[in-house]
Amino acid sequence: MAGNPSTSGARRRGYATRWCGDDVVCALRPGTMADGWARAGFDAKLASGDPIRLAAHLHPDCAAAVAG
């Protein structure tokens, strides 16, 4: 169950993906993951309202890569 401690003592691992359409825009809010990513050097340099596609170097278009 999610949130339960591991019964085997092994470390739990997770994997998350994000899927978005062409109309998705950046919405900067304090205290979100974007703050930590920027501090770690993965700043997409997007302003609020910018299309996510402008950060293609951090968010590749997987469908285009498979089709291409």
Predicted model as a PDB file, atoms N, CA, C, CB and O in Angstrom, pLDDT in the B-factor column:
MODEL        1                                                                  
ATOM      1  N   MET A   1       0.835  -1.177   0.000  1.00 54.00           N  
ATOM      2  CA  MET A   1       0.000   0.000   0.000  1.00 54.00           C  
ATOM      3  C   MET A   1       0.882   1.243   0.000  1.00 54.00           C  
ATOM      4  CB  MET A   1      -0.951  -0.004   1.210  1.00 54.00           C  
ATOM      5  O   MET A   1       1.944   1.269   0.621  1.00 54.00           O  
ATOM      6  N   ALA A   2       0.435   2.245  -0.689  1.00 58.00           N  
ATOM      7  CA  ALA A   2       1.172   3.505  -0.733  1.00 58.00           C  
ATOM      8  C   ALA A   2       1.223   4.138   0.654  1.00 58.00           C  
ATOM      9  CB  ALA A   2       0.530   4.475  -1.743  1.00 58.00           C  
ATOM     10  O   ALA A   2       0.219   4.179   1.365  1.00 58.00           O  
ATOM     11  N   GLY A   3       2.369   4.618   1.019  1.00 61.00           N  
ATOM     12  CA  GLY A   3       2.530   5.286   2.301  1.00 61.00           C  
ATOM     13  C   GLY A   3       2.904   4.366   3.443  1.00 61.00           C  
ATOM     14  O   GLY A   3       3.276   4.832   4.520  1.00 61.00           O  
ATOM     15  N   ASN A   4       2.808   3.061   3.220  1.00 62.00           N  
ATOM     16  CA  ASN A   4       3.195   2.125   4.274  1.00 62.00           C  
ATOM     17  C   ASN A   4       4.698   1.925   4.271  1.00 62.00           C  
ATOM     18  CB  ASN A   4       2.477   0.778   4.099  1.00 62.00           C  
ATOM     19  O   ASN A   4       5.323   1.942   3.211  1.00 62.00           O  
ATOM     20  N   PRO A   5       5.284   1.735   5.441  1.00 64.00           N  
ATOM     21  CA  PRO A   5       6.725   1.484   5.473  1.00 64.00           C  
ATOM     22  C   PRO A   5       7.034   0.138   4.811  1.00 64.00           C  
ATOM     23  CB  PRO A   5       7.254   1.506   6.934  1.00 64.00           C  
ATOM     24  O   PRO A   5       6.203  -0.771   4.796  1.00 64.00           O  
ATOM     25  N   SER A   6       8.221   0.038   4.276  1.00 58.00           N  
ATOM     26  CA  SER A   6       8.649  -1.199   3.639  1.00 58.00           C  
ATOM     27  C   SER A   6       8.759  -2.293   4.684  1.00 58.00           C  
ATOM     28  CB  SER A   6       9.992  -1.008   2.907  1.00 58.00           C  
ATOM     29  O   SER A   6       9.348  -2.085   5.745  1.00 58.00           O  
ATOM     30  N   THR A   7       8.199  -3.451   4.393  1.00 64.00           N  
ATOM     31  CA  THR A   7       8.286  -4.568   5.335  1.00 64.00           C  
ATOM     32  C   THR A   7       9.543  -5.391   5.103  1.00 64.00           C  
ATOM     33  CB  THR A   7       7.053  -5.459   5.218  1.00 64.00           C  
ATOM     34  O   THR A   7       9.953  -6.149   5.982  1.00 64.00           O  
ATOM     35  N   SER A   8      10.157  -5.258   3.943  1.00 68.00           N  
ATOM     36  CA  SER A   8      11.351  -6.057   3.645  1.00 68.00           C  
ATOM     37  C   SER A   8      12.631  -5.332   4.028  1.00 68.00           C  
ATOM     38  CB  SER A   8      11.390  -6.414   2.168  1.00 68.00           C  
ATOM     39  O   SER A   8      13.706  -5.932   4.014  1.00 68.00           O  
ATOM     40  N   GLY A   9      12.538  -4.065   4.365  1.00 71.00           N  
ATOM     41  CA  GLY A   9      13.735  -3.295   4.677  1.00 71.00           C  
ATOM     42  C   GLY A   9      14.401  -2.737   3.431  1.00 71.00           C  
ATOM     43  O   GLY A   9      15.343  -1.952   3.531  1.00 71.00           O  
ATOM     44  N   ALA A  10      13.914  -3.141   2.243  1.00 76.00           N  
ATOM     45  CA  ALA A  10      14.485  -2.648   0.996  1.00 76.00           C  
ATOM     46  C   ALA A  10      13.982  -1.237   0.720  1.00 76.00           C  
ATOM     47  CB  ALA A  10      14.135  -3.589  -0.178  1.00 76.00           C  
ATOM     48  O   ALA A  10      12.874  -0.868   1.110  1.00 76.00           O  
ATOM     49  N   ARG A  11      14.799  -0.474   0.057  1.00 78.00           N  
ATOM     50  CA  ARG A  11      14.423   0.883  -0.303  1.00 78.00           C  
ATOM     51  C   ARG A  11      13.397   0.868  -1.425  1.00 78.00           C  
ATOM     52  CB  ARG A  11      15.656   1.693  -0.715  1.00 78.00           C  
ATOM     53  O   ARG A  11      13.540   0.122  -2.394  1.00 78.00           O  
ATOM     54  N   ARG A  12      12.374   1.683  -1.295  1.00 77.00           N  
ATOM     55  CA  ARG A  12      11.356   1.782  -2.337  1.00 77.00           C  
ATOM     56  C   ARG A  12      11.807   2.773  -3.394  1.00 77.00           C  
ATOM     57  CB  ARG A  12       9.993   2.204  -1.742  1.00 77.00           C  
ATOM     58  O   ARG A  12      12.472   3.762  -3.088  1.00 77.00           O  
ATOM     59  N   ARG A  13      11.447   2.508  -4.617  1.00 79.00           N  
ATOM     60  CA  ARG A  13      11.788   3.402  -5.718  1.00 79.00           C  
ATOM     61  C   ARG A  13      10.521   3.742  -6.484  1.00 79.00           C  
ATOM     62  CB  ARG A  13      12.847   2.761  -6.656  1.00 79.00           C  
ATOM     63  O   ARG A  13       9.576   2.955  -6.536  1.00 79.00           O  
ATOM     64  N   GLY A  14      10.520   4.909  -7.068  1.00 82.00           N  
ATOM     65  CA  GLY A  14       9.370   5.332  -7.853  1.00 82.00           C  
ATOM     66  C   GLY A  14       9.821   5.918  -9.179  1.00 82.00           C  
ATOM     67  O   GLY A  14      10.971   6.329  -9.336  1.00 82.00           O  
ATOM     68  N   TYR A  15       8.914   5.949 -10.112  1.00 79.00           N  
ATOM     69  CA  TYR A  15       9.184   6.513 -11.426  1.00 79.00           C  
ATOM     70  C   TYR A  15       7.937   7.283 -11.864  1.00 79.00           C  
ATOM     71  CB  TYR A  15       9.566   5.391 -12.466  1.00 79.00           C  
ATOM     72  O   TYR A  15       6.831   6.745 -11.828  1.00 79.00           O  
ATOM     73  N   ALA A  16       8.105   8.496 -12.263  1.00 74.00           N  
ATOM     74  CA  ALA A  16       6.968   9.315 -12.672  1.00 74.00           C  
ATOM     75  C   ALA A  16       7.214   9.876 -14.070  1.00 74.00           C  
ATOM     76  CB  ALA A  16       6.722  10.461 -11.660  1.00 74.00           C  
ATOM     77  O   ALA A  16       8.339  10.239 -14.413  1.00 74.00           O  
ATOM     78  N   THR A  17       6.174   9.942 -14.854  1.00 74.00           N  
ATOM     79  CA  THR A  17       6.252  10.578 -16.168  1.00 74.00           C  
ATOM     80  C   THR A  17       5.218  11.689 -16.230  1.00 74.00           C  
ATOM     81  CB  THR A  17       6.029   9.546 -17.314  1.00 74.00           C  
ATOM     82  O   THR A  17       4.215  11.647 -15.518  1.00 74.00           O  
ATOM     83  N   ARG A  18       5.450  12.649 -17.049  1.00 72.00           N  
ATOM     84  CA  ARG A  18       4.525  13.755 -17.240  1.00 72.00           C  
ATOM     85  C   ARG A  18       4.199  13.848 -18.726  1.00 72.00           C  
ATOM     86  CB  ARG A  18       5.124  15.098 -16.706  1.00 72.00           C  
ATOM     87  O   ARG A  18       5.097  13.905 -19.566  1.00 72.00           O  
ATOM     88  N   TRP A  19       2.936  13.862 -19.036  1.00 73.00           N  
ATOM     89  CA  TRP A  19       2.480  13.961 -20.417  1.00 73.00           C  
ATOM     90  C   TRP A  19       1.653  15.228 -20.535  1.00 73.00           C  
ATOM     91  CB  TRP A  19       1.655  12.697 -20.849  1.00 73.00           C  
ATOM     92  O   TRP A  19       0.798  15.496 -19.691  1.00 73.00           O  
ATOM     93  N   CYS A  20       1.903  16.007 -21.574  1.00 74.00           N  
ATOM     94  CA  CYS A  20       1.128  17.239 -21.735  1.00 74.00           C  
ATOM     95  C   CYS A  20       0.962  17.545 -23.225  1.00 74.00           C  
ATOM     96  CB  CYS A  20       1.819  18.431 -21.001  1.00 74.00           C  
ATOM     97  O   CYS A  20       1.764  17.126 -24.060  1.00 74.00           O  
ATOM     98  N   GLY A  21      -0.088  18.277 -23.524  1.00 78.00           N  
ATOM     99  CA  GLY A  21      -0.392  18.652 -24.907  1.00 78.00           C  
ATOM    100  C   GLY A  21       0.284  19.954 -25.295  1.00 78.00           C  
ATOM    101  O   GLY A  21       0.988  20.567 -24.493  1.00 78.00           O  
ATOM    102  N   ASP A  22       0.064  20.365 -26.524  1.00 79.00           N  
ATOM    103  CA  ASP A  22       0.685  21.570 -27.071  1.00 79.00           C  
ATOM    104  C   ASP A  22       0.191  22.858 -26.412  1.00 79.00           C  
ATOM    105  CB  ASP A  22       0.431  21.639 -28.552  1.00 79.00           C  
ATOM    106  O   ASP A  22       0.840  23.899 -26.511  1.00 79.00           O  
ATOM    107  N   ASP A  23      -0.956  22.784 -25.740  1.00 87.00           N  
ATOM    108  CA  ASP A  23      -1.541  23.997 -25.163  1.00 87.00           C  
ATOM    109  C   ASP A  23      -1.171  24.219 -23.697  1.00 87.00           C  
ATOM    110  CB  ASP A  23      -3.036  23.942 -25.291  1.00 87.00           C  
ATOM    111  O   ASP A  23      -1.685  25.146 -23.071  1.00 87.00           O  
ATOM    112  N   VAL A  24      -0.298  23.393 -23.141  1.00 86.00           N  
ATOM    113  CA  VAL A  24       0.070  23.499 -21.731  1.00 86.00           C  
ATOM    114  C   VAL A  24       1.081  24.629 -21.540  1.00 86.00           C  
ATOM    115  CB  VAL A  24       0.650  22.159 -21.214  1.00 86.00           C  
ATOM    116  O   VAL A  24       2.049  24.741 -22.292  1.00 86.00           O  
ATOM    117  N   VAL A  25       0.846  25.462 -20.528  1.00 89.00           N  
ATOM    118  CA  VAL A  25       1.732  26.589 -20.247  1.00 89.00           C  
ATOM    119  C   VAL A  25       2.299  26.483 -18.836  1.00 89.00           C  
ATOM    120  CB  VAL A  25       0.985  27.922 -20.423  1.00 89.00           C  
ATOM    121  O   VAL A  25       1.757  25.785 -17.980  1.00 89.00           O  
ATOM    122  N   CYS A  26       3.378  27.176 -18.621  1.00 86.00           N  
ATOM    123  CA  CYS A  26       4.045  27.214 -17.326  1.00 86.00           C  
ATOM    124  C   CYS A  26       3.233  28.075 -16.350  1.00 86.00           C  
ATOM    125  CB  CYS A  26       5.491  27.762 -17.471  1.00 86.00           C  
ATOM    126  O   CYS A  26       2.736  29.141 -16.715  1.00 86.00           O  
ATOM    127  N   ALA A  27       3.109  27.607 -15.123  1.00 86.00           N  
ATOM    128  CA  ALA A  27       2.440  28.375 -14.069  1.00 86.00           C  
ATOM    129  C   ALA A  27       3.353  28.338 -12.844  1.00 86.00           C  
ATOM    130  CB  ALA A  27       0.995  27.793 -13.737  1.00 86.00           C  
ATOM    131  O   ALA A  27       3.265  27.424 -12.025  1.00 86.00           O  
ATOM    132  N   LEU A  28       4.219  29.326 -12.727  1.00 84.00           N  
ATOM    133  CA  LEU A  28       5.170  29.359 -11.620  1.00 84.00           C  
ATOM    134  C   LEU A  28       4.453  29.669 -10.315  1.00 84.00           C  
ATOM    135  CB  LEU A  28       6.273  30.398 -11.882  1.00 84.00           C  
ATOM    136  O   LEU A  28       3.692  30.632 -10.219  1.00 84.00           O  
ATOM    137  N   ARG A  29       4.708  28.835  -9.312  1.00 85.00           N  
ATOM    138  CA  ARG A  29       4.140  29.033  -7.978  1.00 85.00           C  
ATOM    139  C   ARG A  29       5.219  28.734  -6.956  1.00 85.00           C  
ATOM    140  CB  ARG A  29       2.883  28.130  -7.747  1.00 85.00           C  
ATOM    141  O   ARG A  29       5.960  27.764  -7.116  1.00 85.00           O  
ATOM    142  N   PRO A  30       5.328  29.537  -5.916  1.00 83.00           N  
ATOM    143  CA  PRO A  30       6.348  29.288  -4.896  1.00 83.00           C  
ATOM    144  C   PRO A  30       6.088  27.981  -4.160  1.00 83.00           C  
ATOM    145  CB  PRO A  30       6.399  30.445  -3.900  1.00 83.00           C  
ATOM    146  O   PRO A  30       4.942  27.591  -3.938  1.00 83.00           O  
ATOM    147  N   GLY A  31       7.163  27.321  -3.790  1.00 82.00           N  
ATOM    148  CA  GLY A  31       7.066  26.096  -3.016  1.00 82.00           C  
ATOM    149  C   GLY A  31       6.782  24.848  -3.829  1.00 82.00           C  
ATOM    150  O   GLY A  31       6.472  23.804  -3.255  1.00 82.00           O  
ATOM    151  N   THR A  32       6.879  24.924  -5.149  1.00 81.00           N  
ATOM    152  CA  THR A  32       6.640  23.748  -5.986  1.00 81.00           C  
ATOM    153  C   THR A  32       7.969  23.113  -6.382  1.00 81.00           C  
ATOM    154  CB  THR A  32       5.825  24.127  -7.247  1.00 81.00           C  
ATOM    155  O   THR A  32       9.037  23.613  -6.030  1.00 81.00           O  
ATOM    156  N   MET A  33       7.891  22.019  -7.108  1.00 77.00           N  
ATOM    157  CA  MET A  33       9.105  21.314  -7.536  1.00 77.00           C  
ATOM    158  C   MET A  33      10.008  22.187  -8.387  1.00 77.00           C  
ATOM    159  CB  MET A  33       8.738  20.067  -8.308  1.00 77.00           C  
ATOM    160  O   MET A  33      11.222  21.983  -8.403  1.00 77.00           O  
ATOM    161  N   ALA A  34       9.442  23.157  -9.094  1.00 76.00           N  
ATOM    162  CA  ALA A  34      10.246  24.001  -9.979  1.00 76.00           C  
ATOM    163  C   ALA A  34      11.347  24.726  -9.211  1.00 76.00           C  
ATOM    164  CB  ALA A  34       9.356  25.017 -10.694  1.00 76.00           C  
ATOM    165  O   ALA A  34      12.436  24.938  -9.744  1.00 76.00           O  
ATOM    166  N   ASP A  35      11.075  25.104  -7.969  1.00 79.00           N  
ATOM    167  CA  ASP A  35      12.097  25.773  -7.157  1.00 79.00           C  
ATOM    168  C   ASP A  35      13.312  24.873  -6.947  1.00 79.00           C  
ATOM    169  CB  ASP A  35      11.512  26.190  -5.800  1.00 79.00           C  
ATOM    170  O   ASP A  35      14.450  25.309  -7.115  1.00 79.00           O  
ATOM    171  N   GLY A  36      13.071  23.642  -6.585  1.00 80.00           N  
ATOM    172  CA  GLY A  36      14.169  22.690  -6.355  1.00 80.00           C  
ATOM    173  C   GLY A  36      14.916  22.354  -7.628  1.00 80.00           C  
ATOM    174  O   GLY A  36      16.143  22.249  -7.626  1.00 80.00           O  
ATOM    175  N   TRP A  37      14.178  22.184  -8.720  1.00 80.00           N  
ATOM    176  CA  TRP A  37      14.826  21.887  -9.994  1.00 80.00           C  
ATOM    177  C   TRP A  37      15.728  23.035 -10.420  1.00 80.00           C  
ATOM    178  CB  TRP A  37      13.780  21.606 -11.076  1.00 80.00           C  
ATOM    179  O   TRP A  37      16.833  22.801 -10.910  1.00 80.00           O  
ATOM    180  N   ALA A  38      15.281  24.259 -10.244  1.00 80.00           N  
ATOM    181  CA  ALA A  38      16.088  25.426 -10.617  1.00 80.00           C  
ATOM    182  C   ALA A  38      17.363  25.481  -9.786  1.00 80.00           C  
ATOM    183  CB  ALA A  38      15.280  26.728 -10.436  1.00 80.00           C  
ATOM    184  O   ALA A  38      18.439  25.753 -10.319  1.00 80.00           O  
ATOM    185  N   ARG A  39      17.252  25.225  -8.490  1.00 85.00           N  
ATOM    186  CA  ARG A  39      18.446  25.227  -7.620  1.00 85.00           C  
ATOM    187  C   ARG A  39      19.425  24.130  -8.012  1.00 85.00           C  
ATOM    188  CB  ARG A  39      18.038  25.053  -6.149  1.00 85.00           C  
ATOM    189  O   ARG A  39      20.632  24.275  -7.817  1.00 85.00           O  
ATOM    190  N   ALA A  40      18.911  23.027  -8.566  1.00 87.00           N  
ATOM    191  CA  ALA A  40      19.766  21.910  -8.964  1.00 87.00           C  
ATOM    192  C   ALA A  40      20.359  22.095 -10.361  1.00 87.00           C  
ATOM    193  CB  ALA A  40      18.977  20.617  -8.913  1.00 87.00           C  
ATOM    194  O   ALA A  40      21.098  21.236 -10.842  1.00 87.00           O  
ATOM    195  N   GLY A  41      20.037  23.217 -11.014  1.00 84.00           N  
ATOM    196  CA  GLY A  41      20.618  23.485 -12.320  1.00 84.00           C  
ATOM    197  C   GLY A  41      19.751  23.084 -13.501  1.00 84.00           C  
ATOM    198  O   GLY A  41      20.212  23.102 -14.643  1.00 84.00           O  
ATOM    199  N   PHE A  42      18.510  22.725 -13.243  1.00 81.00           N  
ATOM    200  CA  PHE A  42      17.613  22.316 -14.320  1.00 81.00           C  
ATOM    201  C   PHE A  42      16.536  23.370 -14.564  1.00 81.00           C  
ATOM    202  CB  PHE A  42      16.966  20.965 -13.994  1.00 81.00           C  
ATOM    203  O   PHE A  42      15.376  23.035 -14.804  1.00 81.00           O  
ATOM    204  N   ASP A  43      16.912  24.606 -14.502  1.00 80.00           N  
ATOM    205  CA  ASP A  43      15.964  25.700 -14.703  1.00 80.00           C  
ATOM    206  C   ASP A  43      15.593  25.781 -16.175  1.00 80.00           C  
ATOM    207  CB  ASP A  43      16.555  27.047 -14.214  1.00 80.00           C  
ATOM    208  O   ASP A  43      16.464  25.947 -17.028  1.00 80.00           O  
ATOM    209  N   ALA A  44      14.303  25.663 -16.477  1.00 79.00           N  
ATOM    210  CA  ALA A  44      13.843  25.714 -17.858  1.00 79.00           C  
ATOM    211  C   ALA A  44      13.796  27.140 -18.391  1.00 79.00           C  
ATOM    212  CB  ALA A  44      12.476  25.078 -17.973  1.00 79.00           C  
ATOM    213  O   ALA A  44      13.576  27.348 -19.584  1.00 79.00           O  
ATOM    214  N   LYS A  45      14.001  28.117 -17.522  1.00 83.00           N  
ATOM    215  CA  LYS A  45      13.991  29.531 -17.894  1.00 83.00           C  
ATOM    216  C   LYS A  45      12.661  29.933 -18.541  1.00 83.00           C  
ATOM    217  CB  LYS A  45      15.151  29.831 -18.851  1.00 83.00           C  
ATOM    218  O   LYS A  45      12.634  30.688 -19.513  1.00 83.00           O  
ATOM    219  N   LEU A  46      11.574  29.424 -17.992  1.00 85.00           N  
ATOM    220  CA  LEU A  46      10.242  29.770 -18.468  1.00 85.00           C  
ATOM    221  C   LEU A  46       9.606  30.776 -17.523  1.00 85.00           C  
ATOM    222  CB  LEU A  46       9.359  28.513 -18.596  1.00 85.00           C  
ATOM    223  O   LEU A  46       9.811  30.717 -16.310  1.00 85.00           O  
ATOM    224  N   ALA A  47       8.840  31.691 -18.077  1.00 88.00           N  
ATOM    225  CA  ALA A  47       8.050  32.625 -17.279  1.00 88.00           C  
ATOM    226  C   ALA A  47       6.621  32.109 -17.235  1.00 88.00           C  
ATOM    227  CB  ALA A  47       8.111  34.079 -17.864  1.00 88.00           C  
ATOM    228  O   ALA A  47       6.223  31.308 -18.081  1.00 88.00           O  
ATOM    229  N   SER A  48       5.850  32.559 -16.260  1.00 90.00           N  
ATOM    230  CA  SER A  48       4.442  32.161 -16.197  1.00 90.00           C  
ATOM    231  C   SER A  48       3.759  32.526 -17.507  1.00 90.00           C  
ATOM    232  CB  SER A  48       3.721  32.836 -14.995  1.00 90.00           C  
ATOM    233  O   SER A  48       3.880  33.648 -18.000  1.00 90.00           O  
ATOM    234  N   GLY A  49       3.041  31.557 -18.057  1.00 92.00           N  
ATOM    235  CA  GLY A  49       2.338  31.761 -19.323  1.00 92.00           C  
ATOM    236  C   GLY A  49       3.089  31.256 -20.541  1.00 92.00           C  
ATOM    237  O   GLY A  49       2.496  31.102 -21.609  1.00 92.00           O  
ATOM    238  N   ASP A  50       4.401  30.993 -20.400  1.00 91.00           N  
ATOM    239  CA  ASP A  50       5.171  30.460 -21.526  1.00 91.00           C  
ATOM    240  C   ASP A  50       4.746  29.031 -21.830  1.00 91.00           C  
ATOM    241  CB  ASP A  50       6.680  30.515 -21.229  1.00 91.00           C  
ATOM    242  O   ASP A  50       4.473  28.263 -20.907  1.00 91.00           O  
ATOM    243  N   PRO A  51       4.685  28.657 -23.110  1.00 89.00           N  
ATOM    244  CA  PRO A  51       4.357  27.272 -23.458  1.00 89.00           C  
ATOM    245  C   PRO A  51       5.457  26.324 -22.992  1.00 89.00           C  
ATOM    246  CB  PRO A  51       4.145  27.131 -24.978  1.00 89.00           C  
ATOM    247  O   PRO A  51       6.641  26.642 -23.100  1.00 89.00           O  
ATOM    248  N   ILE A  52       5.071  25.175 -22.480  1.00 83.00           N  
ATOM    249  CA  ILE A  52       6.031  24.170 -22.022  1.00 83.00           C  
ATOM    250  C   ILE A  52       6.944  23.730 -23.163  1.00 83.00           C  
ATOM    251  CB  ILE A  52       5.296  22.955 -21.436  1.00 83.00           C  
ATOM    252  O   ILE A  52       8.093  23.356 -22.927  1.00 83.00           O  
ATOM    253  N   ARG A  53       6.440  23.773 -24.406  1.00 80.00           N  
ATOM    254  CA  ARG A  53       7.263  23.315 -25.536  1.00 80.00           C  
ATOM    255  C   ARG A  53       8.546  24.131 -25.698  1.00 80.00           C  
ATOM    256  CB  ARG A  53       6.457  23.381 -26.825  1.00 80.00           C  
ATOM    257  O   ARG A  53       9.477  23.680 -26.366  1.00 80.00           O  
ATOM    258  N   LEU A  54       8.611  25.336 -25.093  1.00 81.00           N  
ATOM    259  CA  LEU A  54       9.846  26.125 -25.151  1.00 81.00           C  
ATOM    260  C   LEU A  54      10.973  25.485 -24.342  1.00 81.00           C  
ATOM    261  CB  LEU A  54       9.589  27.541 -24.643  1.00 81.00           C  
ATOM    262  O   LEU A  54      12.140  25.837 -24.510  1.00 81.00           O  
ATOM    263  N   ALA A  55      10.623  24.549 -23.469  1.00 79.00           N  
ATOM    264  CA  ALA A  55      11.627  23.852 -22.663  1.00 79.00           C  
ATOM    265  C   ALA A  55      11.855  22.441 -23.207  1.00 79.00           C  
ATOM    266  CB  ALA A  55      11.190  23.793 -21.178  1.00 79.00           C  
ATOM    267  O   ALA A  55      12.051  21.498 -22.441  1.00 79.00           O  
ATOM    268  N   ALA A  56      11.829  22.307 -24.519  1.00 74.00           N  
ATOM    269  CA  ALA A  56      11.959  20.987 -25.142  1.00 74.00           C  
ATOM    270  C   ALA A  56      13.264  20.297 -24.765  1.00 74.00           C  
ATOM    271  CB  ALA A  56      11.867  21.112 -26.651  1.00 74.00           C  
ATOM    272  O   ALA A  56      13.334  19.068 -24.784  1.00 74.00           O  
ATOM    273  N   HIS A  57      14.295  21.060 -24.425  1.00 72.00           N  
ATOM    274  CA  HIS A  57      15.562  20.450 -24.025  1.00 72.00           C  
ATOM    275  C   HIS A  57      15.413  19.695 -22.696  1.00 72.00           C  
ATOM    276  CB  HIS A  57      16.658  21.528 -23.906  1.00 72.00           C  
ATOM    277  O   HIS A  57      16.200  18.790 -22.420  1.00 72.00           O  
ATOM    278  N   LEU A  58      14.433  20.044 -21.883  1.00 71.00           N  
ATOM    279  CA  LEU A  58      14.172  19.330 -20.637  1.00 71.00           C  
ATOM    280  C   LEU A  58      12.970  18.400 -20.733  1.00 71.00           C  
ATOM    281  CB  LEU A  58      13.957  20.313 -19.519  1.00 71.00           C  
ATOM    282  O   LEU A  58      12.835  17.473 -19.934  1.00 71.00           O  
ATOM    283  N   HIS A  59      12.100  18.641 -21.705  1.00 66.00           N  
ATOM    284  CA  HIS A  59      10.876  17.868 -21.866  1.00 66.00           C  
ATOM    285  C   HIS A  59      10.775  17.413 -23.321  1.00 66.00           C  
ATOM    286  CB  HIS A  59       9.622  18.704 -21.450  1.00 66.00           C  
ATOM    287  O   HIS A  59      10.061  18.032 -24.110  1.00 66.00           O  
ATOM    288  N   PRO A  60      11.470  16.354 -23.681  1.00 69.00           N  
ATOM    289  CA  PRO A  60      11.488  15.950 -25.090  1.00 69.00           C  
ATOM    290  C   PRO A  60      10.131  15.454 -25.567  1.00 69.00           C  
ATOM    291  CB  PRO A  60      12.526  14.869 -25.309  1.00 69.00           C  
ATOM    292  O   PRO A  60       9.323  14.973 -24.772  1.00 69.00           O  
ATOM    293  N   ASP A  61       9.887  15.572 -26.859  1.00 72.00           N  
ATOM    294  CA  ASP A  61       8.676  15.080 -27.488  1.00 72.00           C  
ATOM    295  C   ASP A  61       8.913  13.621 -27.885  1.00 72.00           C  
ATOM    296  CB  ASP A  61       8.281  15.956 -28.729  1.00 72.00           C  
ATOM    297  O   ASP A  61       9.446  13.338 -28.958  1.00 72.00           O  
ATOM    298  N   CYS A  62       8.514  12.709 -27.012  1.00 74.00           N  
ATOM    299  CA  CYS A  62       8.777  11.281 -27.220  1.00 74.00           C  
ATOM    300  C   CYS A  62       8.046  10.730 -28.440  1.00 74.00           C  
ATOM    301  CB  CYS A  62       8.374  10.492 -25.986  1.00 74.00           C  
ATOM    302  O   CYS A  62       8.589   9.898 -29.167  1.00 74.00           O  
ATOM    303  N   ALA A  63       6.815  11.192 -28.666  1.00 73.00           N  
ATOM    304  CA  ALA A  63       6.057  10.701 -29.821  1.00 73.00           C  
ATOM    305  C   ALA A  63       6.742  11.081 -31.122  1.00 73.00           C  
ATOM    306  CB  ALA A  63       4.629  11.253 -29.801  1.00 73.00           C  
ATOM    307  O   ALA A  63       6.793  10.276 -32.053  1.00 73.00           O  
ATOM    308  N   ALA A  64       7.267  12.293 -31.200  1.00 75.00           N  
ATOM    309  CA  ALA A  64       7.972  12.725 -32.415  1.00 75.00           C  
ATOM    310  C   ALA A  64       9.269  11.932 -32.599  1.00 75.00           C  
ATOM    311  CB  ALA A  64       8.280  14.243 -32.352  1.00 75.00           C  
ATOM    312  O   ALA A  64       9.654  11.609 -33.723  1.00 75.00           O  
ATOM    313  N   ALA A  65       9.931  11.625 -31.494  1.00 72.00           N  
ATOM    314  CA  ALA A  65      11.175  10.872 -31.570  1.00 72.00           C  
ATOM    315  C   ALA A  65      10.938   9.456 -32.104  1.00 72.00           C  
ATOM    316  CB  ALA A  65      11.838  10.813 -30.194  1.00 72.00           C  
ATOM    317  O   ALA A  65      11.749   8.932 -32.868  1.00 72.00           O  
ATOM    318  N   VAL A  66       9.835   8.847 -31.703  1.00 76.00           N  
ATOM    319  CA  VAL A  66       9.505   7.483 -32.171  1.00 76.00           C  
ATOM    320  C   VAL A  66       9.083   7.521 -33.631  1.00 76.00           C  
ATOM    321  CB  VAL A  66       8.375   6.854 -31.304  1.00 76.00           C  
ATOM    322  O   VAL A  66       9.466   6.651 -34.413  1.00 76.00           O  
ATOM    323  N   ALA A  67       8.287   8.536 -34.007  1.00 74.00           N  
ATOM    324  CA  ALA A  67       7.789   8.635 -35.377  1.00 74.00           C  
ATOM    325  C   ALA A  67       8.865   9.074 -36.361  1.00 74.00           C  
ATOM    326  CB  ALA A  67       6.630   9.598 -35.433  1.00 74.00           C  
ATOM    327  O   ALA A  67       8.811   8.746 -37.546  1.00 74.00           O  
ATOM    328  N   GLY A  68       9.861   9.834 -35.846  1.00 64.00           N  
ATOM    329  CA  GLY A  68      10.835  10.458 -36.714  1.00 64.00           C  
ATOM    330  C   GLY A  68      11.864   9.568 -37.240  1.00 64.00           C  
ATOM    331  O   GLY A  68      12.737  10.008 -37.989  1.00 64.00           O  
TER     332      GLY A  68                                                      
ENDMDL                                                                          
END                                                                             
